[in-house]
Amino acid sequence: MQIQTEREFHTALGQYLNYCQAIEEQEPDRIVYLAVPIETYQDFFQLAFVQRALQRYQVKLIIYDPKKEEIRQWIK
């Protein structure tokens, strides 16, 4: 499970950074967020290397509950 989660994180981070760069050219005032299920945030996103990556790249997050279909937290 962890290996798949790490792979998914690296893919999502790369897509997030590419999207931020593309949006910056067209709409520089738009803020891009990475949406993360609450369970993934509470488990995997607490790992030190994930936290360092989020800080280094200034990733903004939306934490959501997929079962209740609601946003639980916005993190800038």
CORGIGI-V791655 format. One record per residue. N is the residue number from 1. RES is the residue in three letters. PHI is phi as a letter, one per 30 degrees, with the letter a starting at -180 (NA if undefined). Layout:
n = {N/N}
res = {RES/RES}
phi = {PHI/PHI}
This chain:
n = {1/2/3/4/5/6/7/8/9/10/11/12/13/14/15/16/17/18/19/20/21/22/23/24/25/26/27/28/29/30/31/32/33/34/35/36/37/38/39/40/41/42/43/44/45/46/47/48/49/50/51/52/53/54/55/56/57/58/59/60/61/62/63/64/65/66/67/68/69/70/71/72/73/74/75/76}
res = {MET/GLN/ILE/GLN/THR/GLU/ARG/GLU/PHE/HIS/THR/ALA/LEU/GLY/GLN/TYR/LEU/ASN/TYR/CYS/GLN/ALA/ILE/GLU/GLU/GLN/GLU/PRO/ASP/ARG/ILE/VAL/TYR/LEU/ALA/VAL/PRO/ILE/GLU/THR/TYR/GLN/ASP/PHE/PHE/GLN/LEU/ALA/PHE/VAL/GLN/ARG/ALA/LEU/GLN/ARG/TYR/GLN/VAL/LYS/LEU/ILE/ILE/TYR/ASP/PRO/LYS/LYS/GLU/GLU/ILE/ARG/GLN/TRP/ILE/LYS}
phi = {NA/d/d/d/d/d/d/d/d/d/d/d/d/d/d/e/d/d/d/e/d/d/d/e/d/c/b/d/d/d/c/c/b/c/d/b/d/e/d/d/d/d/c/d/d/c/d/e/d/d/e/d/d/d/d/e/c/h/d/c/b/c/c/b/c/d/d/c/h/b/d/c/a/c/b/c}
